[in-house]
Amino acid sequence: MSNLSPARKLHDLLAKFDTAMLISRTPEGQLRGRPMAVAHVDEDCQIWFFSSIESGKVHEIECDSHVSVVCQRHDLFLSLSGQAGVSRERAKMVELWKESFKPWFPRGPEDDGIALVSVKPSEGEYWDGEGFNKIKYLFQTAHAFATGSPIRIEEGEQHAKVHLS
């Protein structure tokens, strides 16, 4: 078993992702998700994205700041719930800017039409099926199948719900 706390493990897993699905609520109450390039992940799991200031997501966040962020890749799944905010702080944009964002924002971090969207999660959850955890999961599945008993996932290492605030 890892010596990492579930909160630290959540951070380390989140930092592996280049993209995430940001899910917000429309003014009509519908949930809407869209893929976003991850600009940065803070130590407290706050996640940052660049956005056009005129985008639907910015307007949705201004109406209802409750959002979810979902990440998936192969055998790794992660979910965050929290509060989103919109910032036009130029120094933070310059700090977080990556050249890979240029196709979306060709004028760079000095563009008056862009903003930062941050999500400060209050809770997160992960399902880690990578590396040795994948081997453990295969054995756990085989055992459950052979014995007719439910699968037992190792809490903390393979799965955890993490309260962050």
C-alpha positions as CSV (number, residue, x, y, z in Angstrom):
1,M,0.0,0.0,0.0
2,S,1.1,3.5,-0.8
3,N,2.2,5.9,2.0
4,L,0.4,8.8,0.3
5,S,-2.6,10.2,2.0
6,P,-5.8,10.0,-0.2
7,A,-5.7,13.8,-0.7
8,R,-2.0,13.7,-1.8
9,K,-2.8,10.7,-4.1
10,L,-5.8,12.6,-5.6
11,H,-3.5,15.5,-6.3
12,D,-0.8,13.4,-7.9
13,L,-3.4,11.5,-10.1
14,L,-5.0,14.8,-11.1
15,A,-1.6,16.2,-12.2
16,K,-1.3,13.4,-14.7
17,F,-4.1,14.8,-16.9
18,D,-3.7,17.2,-19.8
19,T,-7.4,17.5,-20.4
20,A,-10.5,17.3,-18.3
21,M,-14.3,17.6,-18.8
22,L,-15.6,20.7,-17.1
23,I,-19.4,20.3,-16.3
24,S,-21.5,23.3,-15.5
25,R,-25.2,24.1,-15.3
26,T,-26.9,26.1,-18.0
27,P,-29.4,28.9,-17.0
28,E,-32.2,26.4,-18.0
29,G,-30.8,23.9,-15.5
30,Q,-29.3,21.4,-17.9
31,L,-25.8,20.0,-17.2
32,R,-23.2,20.8,-19.9
33,G,-19.8,19.3,-20.2
34,R,-16.9,20.3,-22.5
35,P,-13.2,19.2,-22.8
36,M,-10.7,21.7,-21.4
37,A,-6.9,21.8,-21.5
38,V,-5.5,21.7,-18.0
39,A,-3.4,24.8,-17.4
40,H,-2.3,23.9,-13.9
41,V,-3.1,22.0,-10.7
42,D,-2.3,23.6,-7.4
43,E,-1.2,21.6,-4.3
44,D,-4.8,21.8,-2.9
45,C,-6.2,20.3,-6.1
46,Q,-7.5,23.6,-7.4
47,I,-7.4,23.2,-11.2
48,W,-7.0,26.0,-13.8
49,F,-8.2,26.4,-17.4
50,F,-8.0,29.2,-20.0
51,S,-11.3,30.2,-21.6
52,S,-12.7,32.9,-23.9
53,I,-14.4,35.5,-21.7
54,E,-17.4,35.3,-24.0
55,S,-17.8,31.5,-23.8
56,G,-21.0,29.8,-22.6
57,K,-19.1,28.2,-19.7
58,V,-18.1,31.6,-18.3
59,H,-21.7,32.8,-18.4
60,E,-22.9,29.5,-16.8
61,I,-20.3,29.8,-14.0
62,E,-21.3,33.4,-13.4
63,C,-24.9,32.2,-12.9
64,D,-24.1,29.0,-10.9
65,S,-20.6,28.4,-9.7
66,H,-21.2,24.8,-8.7
67,V,-19.3,22.6,-11.2
68,S,-17.8,19.2,-11.6
69,V,-14.6,18.1,-13.3
70,V,-14.2,14.6,-14.7
71,C,-11.0,13.0,-15.9
72,Q,-10.5,9.6,-17.5
73,R,-7.7,7.7,-19.2
74,H,-7.3,4.0,-19.7
75,D,-7.6,2.6,-16.2
76,L,-7.6,5.9,-14.2
77,F,-10.7,7.8,-13.4
78,L,-11.2,10.9,-11.3
79,S,-14.0,13.2,-10.3
80,L,-14.1,16.6,-8.5
81,S,-17.0,18.7,-7.3
82,G,-16.6,22.3,-6.2
83,Q,-16.9,26.0,-6.9
84,A,-15.7,27.6,-10.1
85,G,-14.5,31.2,-10.5
86,V,-13.5,33.4,-13.4
87,S,-10.4,35.6,-13.2
88,R,-8.9,38.1,-15.5
89,E,-5.7,38.5,-13.5
90,R,-3.1,39.1,-16.2
91,A,-0.1,38.1,-14.0
92,K,-1.7,34.7,-13.3
93,M,-2.4,34.2,-17.0
94,V,1.2,34.9,-17.8
95,E,2.3,32.5,-15.0
96,L,0.1,29.6,-16.3
97,W,0.5,30.2,-20.0
98,K,1.7,27.3,-22.3
99,E,2.5,27.7,-25.9
100,S,0.2,24.7,-26.6
101,F,-2.7,27.1,-25.9
102,K,-1.9,29.3,-28.9
103,P,-4.3,27.5,-31.3
104,W,-7.2,28.6,-29.1
105,F,-5.8,32.0,-28.1
106,P,-3.3,33.1,-30.8
107,R,-2.7,36.5,-29.1
108,G,-1.4,34.8,-26.0
109,P,-1.9,35.6,-22.3
110,E,-2.1,39.4,-23.1
111,D,-5.4,38.9,-25.1
112,D,-8.2,40.9,-23.5
113,G,-10.7,38.3,-24.6
114,I,-9.5,35.5,-22.4
115,A,-9.9,34.6,-18.7
116,L,-8.9,31.9,-16.3
117,V,-11.5,29.5,-15.0
118,S,-10.5,27.9,-11.7
119,V,-12.2,25.1,-9.8
120,K,-11.7,24.8,-6.1
121,P,-12.9,21.3,-5.3
122,S,-14.7,20.6,-2.0
123,E,-14.4,16.8,-2.7
124,G,-12.9,14.4,-5.1
125,E,-12.9,10.7,-5.9
126,Y,-10.6,8.5,-7.7
127,W,-10.4,5.0,-9.1
128,D,-6.8,4.0,-9.8
129,G,-6.4,0.9,-11.9
130,E,-2.9,1.7,-13.2
131,G,0.3,-0.3,-12.7
132,F,0.2,-2.7,-9.8
133,N,-3.3,-1.7,-9.0
134,K,-4.4,-3.1,-12.4
135,I,-2.8,-6.5,-11.5
136,K,-4.5,-6.4,-8.1
137,Y,-7.9,-5.6,-9.7
138,L,-7.5,-8.5,-12.2
139,F,-6.9,-10.9,-9.2
140,Q,-9.7,-9.4,-7.2
141,T,-12.1,-9.8,-10.2
142,A,-11.0,-13.4,-10.8
143,H,-11.5,-14.2,-7.1
144,A,-14.9,-12.6,-7.1
145,F,-15.9,-14.4,-10.2
146,A,-14.6,-17.8,-8.9
147,T,-16.2,-17.5,-5.4
148,G,-19.4,-15.7,-6.4
149,S,-18.6,-12.9,-3.9
150,P,-18.6,-9.2,-4.6
151,I,-15.3,-7.6,-5.7
152,R,-13.4,-5.8,-2.9
153,I,-11.5,-2.7,-4.0
154,E,-8.7,-1.5,-1.7
155,E,-9.8,1.8,-0.2
156,G,-7.1,4.5,-0.3
157,E,-4.9,2.8,-2.8
158,Q,-7.4,1.8,-5.6
159,H,-10.3,4.0,-4.7
160,A,-11.0,6.9,-2.3
161,K,-13.5,9.7,-1.6
162,V,-11.5,12.7,-0.5
163,H,-13.0,15.8,1.3
164,L,-10.8,18.8,0.5
165,S,-12.4,21.8,2.3
